[in-house]
Amino acid sequence: MSLTLTPLTVSTALNVPEFYKNKHQFWYMLEFLFTNYDNKPVWQQVPMNAYCKLGEQLWHFVNAMESEAEFNAKGQTIYRAYYTIMRMTRGGRSNSDWHAYSSPEFLNAMYRLYRQMYNVGTIPNLPLFGHLDHKL
């Protein structure tokens, strides 16, 4: 069975609070974010309100991984997704404003995800928490 995704289906899927539990479809959706749809990057077409949901679900997805090896194998996509979430939720705001106007649940999920990336060490030279990676 082939799953056809669009930016709208990404947003719709993230409205299901436990979508991350369907590991294969969640991973497929994460990879889809970094492709093009109608000649434009998908991540630029997903509505802004979906990114807070994605941040929380990405943390749960990563937390449910069975091994550090699995995290390492998926690390680059997780890193890109993390910083895309950062870019889209922070926008032009300062790091302080991002912290002030984001929900505690979202910030907690993002911080735990950051700590996981930092502790595992898959991604060298991580910017500080809340700072953007302008290379992506």
C-alpha positions as CSV (number, residue, x, y, z in Angstrom):
1,M,0.0,0.0,0.0
2,S,1.4,3.4,-1.0
3,L,0.8,6.4,1.0
4,T,0.3,9.6,-1.0
5,L,1.3,12.7,1.0
6,T,0.7,16.4,0.5
7,P,1.5,19.3,2.8
8,L,-2.2,19.2,3.9
9,T,-2.0,15.5,4.7
10,V,1.1,16.2,6.9
11,S,-0.9,18.8,8.8
12,T,-3.9,16.5,9.1
13,A,-1.8,13.5,10.3
14,L,-0.3,15.7,13.0
15,N,-3.8,16.5,14.3
16,V,-3.8,12.9,15.6
17,P,-2.0,13.2,18.9
18,E,-0.4,9.7,18.7
19,F,0.4,9.6,15.0
20,Y,4.1,9.1,15.9
21,K,3.2,5.6,17.1
22,N,2.7,4.5,13.5
23,K,6.5,4.6,13.1
24,H,6.7,3.8,9.4
25,Q,4.2,6.4,8.4
26,F,5.6,9.0,10.8
27,W,9.1,8.4,9.4
28,Y,7.8,8.6,5.8
29,M,6.2,11.9,6.7
30,L,9.4,13.3,8.2
31,E,11.4,12.4,5.1
32,F,8.6,13.9,2.9
33,L,9.1,17.3,4.6
34,F,12.4,17.6,2.8
35,T,11.1,16.8,-0.7
36,N,9.4,19.2,-3.1
37,Y,5.7,19.4,-3.8
38,D,4.5,21.6,-6.7
39,N,8.1,22.7,-7.1
40,K,8.4,24.1,-3.6
41,P,9.9,22.5,-0.5
42,V,7.2,20.7,1.5
43,W,8.3,22.1,4.9
44,Q,7.6,25.6,3.6
45,Q,4.0,24.6,2.7
46,V,3.0,22.9,6.0
47,P,0.9,25.3,8.1
48,M,2.7,27.0,11.0
49,N,0.4,25.5,13.6
50,A,1.4,22.0,12.7
51,Y,5.1,22.5,13.7
52,C,4.4,22.6,17.5
53,K,2.5,19.4,17.1
54,L,5.4,18.0,15.1
55,G,7.9,19.0,17.8
56,E,6.0,17.2,20.5
57,Q,5.4,14.1,18.3
58,L,9.0,14.0,17.2
59,W,10.2,13.8,20.8
60,H,7.8,10.9,21.5
61,F,8.9,9.2,18.4
62,V,12.6,9.6,19.3
63,N,12.0,8.6,22.9
64,A,10.3,5.4,21.8
65,M,13.4,4.3,19.7
66,E,14.7,1.0,20.7
67,S,18.4,1.8,20.5
68,E,21.1,4.4,20.1
69,A,22.0,2.8,16.8
70,E,18.5,3.5,15.5
71,F,18.8,7.1,16.6
72,N,22.2,7.4,14.9
73,A,20.9,5.9,11.7
74,K,18.0,8.5,11.6
75,G,20.0,11.3,13.2
76,Q,20.4,13.6,10.2
77,T,16.7,13.6,9.4
78,I,15.8,14.1,13.0
79,Y,18.3,17.0,13.2
80,R,16.9,18.6,10.0
81,A,13.3,18.2,11.3
82,Y,14.3,19.7,14.7
83,Y,15.8,22.8,13.1
84,T,13.0,23.1,10.7
85,I,10.6,23.1,13.6
86,M,12.8,25.7,15.3
87,R,12.8,27.9,12.2
88,M,9.1,27.7,11.7
89,T,8.0,28.2,15.3
90,R,10.5,30.9,16.1
91,G,10.3,32.8,12.9
92,G,11.9,36.2,13.3
93,R,11.4,36.3,17.1
94,S,14.3,36.3,19.5
95,N,15.2,33.2,21.5
96,S,13.7,34.9,24.6
97,D,10.4,35.6,22.8
98,W,10.3,32.1,21.4
99,H,10.5,30.8,25.0
100,A,8.0,33.3,26.3
101,Y,5.3,32.6,23.7
102,S,5.6,28.8,23.2
103,S,3.7,26.3,25.3
104,P,5.5,24.6,28.1
105,E,4.7,21.2,26.6
106,F,6.2,22.2,23.3
107,L,9.4,23.7,24.9
108,N,9.8,20.6,27.1
109,A,9.6,18.3,24.1
110,M,12.0,20.4,22.1
111,Y,14.5,20.6,25.0
112,R,14.4,16.8,25.5
113,L,14.9,16.3,21.8
114,Y,17.9,18.7,21.9
115,R,19.3,16.9,24.9
116,Q,19.0,13.5,23.2
117,M,20.8,14.8,20.1
118,Y,23.5,16.4,22.4
119,N,23.9,13.3,24.6
120,V,24.2,10.8,21.7
121,G,26.6,13.0,19.9
122,T,25.4,12.0,16.4
123,I,25.4,15.7,15.4
124,P,28.7,17.5,16.1
125,N,28.7,21.2,17.0
126,L,25.1,21.6,17.9
127,P,24.1,25.3,18.3
128,L,22.8,26.2,21.8
129,F,19.2,25.3,22.6
130,G,16.8,27.7,21.0
131,H,19.4,29.0,18.5
132,L,18.9,28.4,14.8
133,D,21.3,26.6,12.5
134,H,21.6,28.9,9.5
135,K,23.5,26.2,7.5
136,L,20.2,24.3,7.0
